[in-house]
Amino acid sequence: MESFLFQATIYLGAAVIAVPLAARLGFGSVLGYLLAGIVIGPVTGLVGSETQDLQHFAEFGVVMMLFLIGLELDPRALWAMRQRLIGLGGSQVVLTMVAVMAGAMLMGYDWGTALAIGMIFALSSTAIVLQTLTEKGLMRTSGGRSTFSVLLTQDIAVIPMLAALPLLAVPAITTLTQDGSLQRVADDHHDTHTTISLVEGLPAWGVTLVTIGAVILVILAGTYLTRPVFRYIHHARLREMYTALALLLVASTAVLMTMVGLSPALGTFLAGVVLANSEFRHELESDLAPFKGLLLGLFFITVGAGINFDLFFADPAYILGLTAAVMLIKGVILFAIAIVFRIKGKDRWLFTLGLAQAGEFGFVLIAFSVQQGVLVDALAGQLLLVIALSMLITPLLFIIYELLGRRASDSDEEEHDEVDEQGAVIIAGIGRFGQIVNRLVQSAGFKTVVIDSNLPTVQMMRKFGFRGFFGDPTRPDLLNAAGLPDASVLVVAIDDKASANKLVAYARKARPDLHIIARARDRVHVYELYDAGADDIVREMFDSSLRAGRYVLENMGLSEFEAAEIETAFYQHDRMALRELAELWQPGVSLVDIPEYVKRANELNNDLETAFAARQQAADHKDSA
């Protein structure tokens, strides 16, 4: 017991220290777990042989991940994405698998081993790439959406890969069973994973029927059995029972698939897809997410702890060469696919460099391949090193993308629309905020010129009869073409805070007399825009919040007139306070770290409460009189 607690302390302590540090440095949580495992394993030797036993337990986190992925994949959504999934994702997986397999066969490996290696390197890191795309705000770009489609296809492709890997070991079993050695390995593997088999001793047609029956059972149980079971659990009114049921669903499905000789991941993924439209989907996600995260983290730590650095230092040039070759092959294929599917400019580089690494599912396939006898331990160790190195290089690839993306953006400037209209009102940005402003101003009879850098949004506007120009609103030449020298009003409705600040500063410098109305995301952005030279600043949620507050007052017994008076008074006080506090704001410093700001903000809040209290007393006195 003491030994177990000591090991648990080491693993958890390493994760708590390394993962937040890696996340803050922009490397992602997966790399943090890997580095933690490397430190407590090969570097310091704090953990040893128990890592392999622990890895078998941690692999249940991968099963949970596939169940949760299935929950996210509504069959109708999958059908709507079929072109991207089959075209982009399917071509990437197949072409990479074939190219890597050919390279492995040229190196002397048999076709089964080469195919397994191709499967392993056809996958990219979903965890690292999605986290990086989200952190850098790239998910909404064309390159980000294309990258996501490929990652989704890869996640789905893991299922048939896991199902196919055991078949690649069949020839080896046939040739080596005469001396009994491999038969003992197969028996050991069988004993390790299950003690009951529903297909053992059955003829081929019987195995097929039982397997199909198990799959149908999972579908029917997920469709018809989960609702009454959840209702039964609901009557217990015990929160932990929901968690127990969620774990039971995953574990029982995994056991059933193992009993019929299929991958547990296949069954849990299928169960997740079946439950994707269930009203209990979000409950399942919230219950399983912590377990999935911890077990996956433990899995990655054990992978890092199990990396054989002696193997790396024995021939570092060979390992580095393999890593470079894999990433180069994937990069060339991705770049070619981007050209075929007309992904342009910086999106093409994002698509290519973002997916060029190997991924965490490669660790899963390697471990499974070793268990099935497809890969030998020495080769598996080399492949683990290549995957880990490629993932460690990924942050550098995104830095290269940012450099190449700037050049691509410069070359894309010529694709922007030529602005051939001028108006008294220029609107920069035509999202949800800018659309309302544009419609209101045009309905009053004033001409507007709209510029937005989001081409689909501009195209959608044109379908509804509103003309807009595609281009970067911060470009001086586009602003001048839109009539900035003679315009009366500039509306800045850009999502990106830095771009909005830049545009306001340039417009104020170019036209000191221009009236600038800008949208702010929050209070700090108000101060930034005020400092840049905006005249009227509208917080995107402020006015709607005031209206909601007025409705609350009306439903608490106040008349419409009284509620409107309070709303107006609050608005005027907040506007006055905002201008006063803007003078105390310091760029780059958190508001709570500016003592004068905090003190004055508290004083103003007290003034507001005092004013409203006095107003209420006066109203009460008037009513009593």
Secondary structure by P-SEA (a helix, b strand, c coil): caaaaaaaaaaaaaaaccaaaaaaacccaaaaaaaaaaaacccccccccaaaaaaaaaaaaaaaaaaaaaaaccaaaaaaaaaaaaaaaaaaaaaaaaaaaaaaaaacccaaaaaaaaaaaccccaaaaaaaaaaacccccaaaaaaaaaaaaaaaaaaaaaaaccccaaaaaaaccccaaaaaaaaaaaaacccccccccccaaaaaaaaaaaaaaaaaaacccaaaaaaaaaaaccaaaaaaaaaaaaaaaaaaaaaacccaaaaaaaaaaaaccccaaaaaaaacaaaaaaaaaaaaaaaaaaccaaaaaacaaaaaaaaaaaaaaaaaaaaaaaaaacccaaaaaaaaaacccccaaaaaaaaaaaaaccccaaaaaaaaaaaaaaaaaaaaaaaaaaaaaaaaaaaaccccccccccccbbbccccaaaaaaaaaaaaabbbbbbbbccaaaaaaaaaacbbbbbcccccaaaaaaaccccccbbbbbcccaaaaaaaaaaaaaacccbbbbbbbccaaaaaaaaaaccccccccaaaaaaaaaaaaaaaacccaaaaaaaaaaaaaaaaaaaaaaaaaccccccccccaaaaaaaaaaaaaaaaaaaaaaaaaaaaaac
